[in-house]
């Protein structure tokens, strides 16, 4: 590494896509923020460019190297060859403990000074995270030290991913009915659909969507459900009686289901801001739902032996603040409680939505006090120099 520059001016993120849009969603947001707000030269290594393209339509899925929003994007596929020290960034992030190329690690050991090396872990509200945040992990053979870095919900973690201007942009959008109407119209919504209770639905295939739809269509409240193309396809096609393609729409009873295009990240934020309730999944969209300031229900990424239920309950203990209907619906939505009557679950949840909106605002203030993930990570990296 050159000694005549900022010692932490470049950064590499290695991302292997497991949960189609969660992994790359987090890494792409982080890369853009580090470059745009902190002036760091970021290289993002991604093994699945087609999933990446769904949230960044201008990306070329067949390019080996390209520039996007000031970030260098490289297609990561079996680059196990020889790397030189000059190829190594000042900060190296492996996302979710992915195995970065051995040749790159070998080159890291040749650098002087050696890079700051992070394992950026998954988001969890479990108490053990605080004790593991920033822990060291020495390489078994090379003179390299890796640090675990955990996003989280307390001041003893790395905080949540959040751009500096996000809150102002959200408030401005939600205070402008014309802007929200124009955005929803672009998605194809008719005035009657906009006037209904608007729900965005982003979930994994095993979510009990049909049971929820039955409760909604038999209820007294007009509901417009907006589902991105490719989400819960079987349930969508059963309701629609047709292919669940973008633009497909059908009303049954009090429920209208509309399939919307899979949108780029900035428009997904606007979708969350424009809806009254958001069903989100994985780890990227739950963070965006928290910053949206609306009631939300989390569909957590499934794990063996139902370990995800432990993670879900840990989050609800911190977040729900005694709103029992939120706990009940979230746990049933994730299969953590035995099947129950969805009409009653939904009625109780809907009655408590004003309280959930108030809780969302309080929660935002708590999370803002923890700082943001990108800034906290850079500050810790500098403390290691």
SVG drawing of the C-alpha trace seen along z (x, -y; Angstrom):
<svg xmlns="http://www.w3.org/2000/svg" viewBox="-67 -18 72 47">
<polyline fill="none" stroke="black" stroke-width="0.4" points="0.0,0.0 1.1,-3.5 2.1,-5.5 1.4,-8.9 -2.4,-8.7 -5.1,-8.4 -4.3,-5.0 -7.9,-4.0 -9.0,-5.4 -10.0,-2.2 -12.3,0.7 -13.3,4.0 -16.5,5.8 -16.9,9.5 -20.5,10.6 -21.9,14.1 -25.6,14.0 -27.6,16.5 -30.9,14.7 -31.5,13.3 -31.8,9.6 -30.9,9.3 -27.2,10.0 -26.5,7.8 -29.1,5.3 -27.1,4.6 -23.7,4.7 -24.9,2.3 -26.3,-0.2 -23.2,0.0 -20.9,-0.4 -22.8,-3.5 -22.8,-5.1 -19.1,-4.6 -18.3,-6.1 -20.8,-8.9 -20.7,-10.1 -17.2,-9.2 -15.2,-9.4 -13.8,-5.9 -12.9,-4.1 -15.0,-1.0 -14.7,2.2 -17.7,4.5 -17.1,8.2 -20.3,10.0 -20.8,13.6 -24.4,13.2 -24.9,10.1 -28.4,11.1 -29.8,10.9 -27.9,7.6 -29.5,6.3 -33.0,6.7 -32.3,4.0 -30.0,2.0 -31.5,2.2 -28.7,0.2 -26.2,2.9 -24.8,5.0 -25.2,8.6 -22.5,9.9 -19.7,7.4 -16.5,8.4 -15.8,4.9 -18.0,1.8 -18.6,-1.5 -21.9,-2.0 -22.7,-5.1 -18.9,-5.7 -18.4,-2.1 -16.3,0.4 -18.3,3.6 -16.4,6.8 -17.9,10.2 -16.6,12.6 -16.2,16.0 -13.3,18.3 -10.7,15.6 -8.4,17.8 -5.2,16.7 -2.4,14.6 -3.0,11.1 -0.4,8.5 -0.3,6.2 -1.2,3.3 -4.5,5.1 -5.5,5.1 -7.8,2.5 -7.1,0.7 -10.2,2.2 -11.5,5.6 -15.0,6.8 -16.2,10.3 -20.0,10.4 -21.6,13.2 -18.2,15.0 -17.9,15.7 -14.6,17.3 -12.7,14.6 -10.1,15.8 -7.0,17.4 -4.8,15.4 -6.3,12.2 -5.7,13.2 -2.1,14.1 -1.6,10.6 -3.1,9.0 -0.3,10.6 2.3,8.9 0.9,5.4 2.5,2.8 0.6,1.8 -1.8,4.7 -5.4,4.0 -8.2,3.8 -10.2,7.0 -13.8,7.3 -16.3,10.1 -19.5,8.2 -22.1,10.4 -25.8,10.7 -28.3,8.6 -29.6,10.0 -31.2,8.6 -29.9,11.5 -27.9,10.4 -24.8,12.4 -24.1,10.1 -22.9,7.3 -20.2,9.5 -19.0,10.7 -19.0,7.3 -15.5,6.2 -13.9,9.5 -10.6,10.4 -10.0,13.6 -6.3,14.2 -5.6,16.0 -4.3,19.6 -1.2,19.2 -0.7,15.7 0.1,12.5 -3.4,11.2 -6.1,10.2 -9.8,10.2 -12.5,8.4 -16.2,9.4 -18.5,6.5 -22.2,6.8 -25.0,4.5 -27.5,4.3 -30.0,2.4 -27.9,1.1 -25.0,-1.3 -22.8,1.8 -23.2,2.9 -22.4,1.4 -25.9,-0.1 -28.1,0.0 -27.4,-0.9 -28.7,-4.4 -27.8,-7.1 -27.3,-10.6 -30.2,-12.2 -32.6,-9.3 -34.8,-10.7 -35.2,-14.1 -36.1,-12.4 -38.7,-10.2 -40.3,-13.1 -40.4,-15.2 -42.0,-12.4 -44.6,-11.4 -45.6,-15.1 -46.3,-15.5 -49.5,-13.7 -49.0,-14.7 -45.6,-13.0 -47.0,-9.8 -49.9,-9.8 -47.6,-10.3 -45.4,-7.4 -48.3,-5.0 -49.8,-6.0 -46.5,-5.0 -47.0,-1.5 -50.5,-1.4 -52.7,-2.1 -56.1,-3.5 -57.6,-6.1 -59.7,-3.5 -56.6,-1.4 -54.8,-4.4 -57.7,-5.3 -57.7,-1.8 -55.4,-0.5 -52.2,0.0 -50.0,3.0 -46.7,4.0 -46.0,7.7 -42.4,9.1 -42.0,12.6 -40.5,16.0 -42.5,18.7 -43.5,20.5 -45.4,17.5 -49.1,18.3 -50.2,15.8 -53.4,17.5 -54.7,17.5 -54.0,13.8 -55.7,13.1 -58.8,15.0 -58.9,12.8 -58.5,9.6 -61.0,10.3 -63.6,11.3 -63.1,8.2 -64.8,4.8 -61.7,2.7 -60.8,2.1 -57.2,3.3 -54.8,2.9 -51.9,5.4 -48.9,4.6 -46.6,7.6 -43.4,7.4 -43.2,9.7 -41.8,13.1 -42.9,13.0 -45.2,15.7 -46.0,16.7 -48.2,19.7 -50.5,17.7 -50.6,14.7 -51.6,16.9 -54.2,18.6 -55.8,15.3 -55.4,13.7 -56.5,16.8 -53.7,15.8 -50.0,15.4 -48.5,13.1 -46.9,10.7 -46.3,7.0 -49.5,5.2 -51.8,8.1 -54.6,7.0 -57.8,8.6 -60.3,7.7 -62.1,10.2 -64.3,9.0 -62.5,6.2 -59.1,7.2 -57.4,6.0 -54.0,7.6 -51.8,5.9 -48.4,7.2 -45.9,4.4 -42.5,4.5 -39.4,5.3 -38.1,1.8 -34.6,0.3 -33.7,-0.3 -34.6,-4.0 -38.1,-3.2 -38.5,-0.4 -37.9,-2.9 -40.7,-5.0 -43.0,-2.0 -42.5,-1.4 -43.0,-5.1 -46.2,-5.2 -47.9,-2.1 -49.7,-1.9 -48.3,1.5 -45.2,3.3 -44.5,7.0 -40.8,7.4 -38.3,10.3 -34.7,11.0 -32.3,8.4 -32.2,5.6 -35.9,4.8 -36.5,5.0 -34.0,2.2 -35.7,0.1 -39.1,0.8 -37.8,-0.5 -36.6,-3.7 -40.0,-4.0 -41.8,-4.8 -44.8,-2.5 -46.1,0.6 -44.3,3.7 -44.2,7.5 -40.9,9.4 -40.6,12.7 -37.3,13.9 -34.9,16.0 -35.5,19.7 -32.7,21.6 -32.2,25.2 -33.8,26.4 -35.9,23.2 -33.1,21.1 -34.7,18.1 -37.6,18.3 -35.1,17.5 -33.8,14.6 -37.4,13.4 -38.4,13.5 -35.3,11.6 -36.2,8.8 -39.8,8.7 -38.8,8.5 -36.9,5.3 -39.3,3.8 -43.0,4.7 -43.1,2.9 -46.1,4.8 -48.2,4.7 -49.4,8.3 -51.1,8.4 -47.8,7.6 -46.1,10.4 -49.0,12.8 -49.2,12.0 -45.4,12.0 -45.0,15.3 -47.8,17.0 -46.6,15.4 -43.2,17.2 -44.7,20.5 -43.4,20.0 -46.9,20.6 -49.5,23.2 -52.1,22.2 -54.8,19.9 -57.8,18.0 -56.3,15.4 -59.4,13.2 -59.1,12.7 -55.3,12.2 -55.7,9.6 -58.6,7.8 -56.5,7.4 -53.4,6.3 -55.4,3.7 -56.9,2.2 -53.4,1.7 -51.9,0.1 -52.0,-3.4 -50.0,-2.2 -47.6,-0.6 -47.1,-3.8 -46.3,-5.6 -43.9,-2.8 -42.2,-3.1 -41.4,-6.8 -40.1,-6.0 -38.0,-3.2 -36.5,-5.4 -35.3,-7.8 -33.7,-5.0 -31.9,-3.7 -30.7,-7.1 -28.9,-7.5 -26.7,-4.5 -25.3,-6.2 -25.1,-4.4 -23.3,-1.2 -21.0,-2.7 -19.8,-5.6 -19.4,-3.3 -17.4,-0.8 -15.0,-3.4 -14.5,-4.9 -13.6,-1.5 -11.3,-0.8 -9.4,-4.1 -9.1,-3.2 -7.1,-0.1 -4.5,-2.2"/>
</svg>
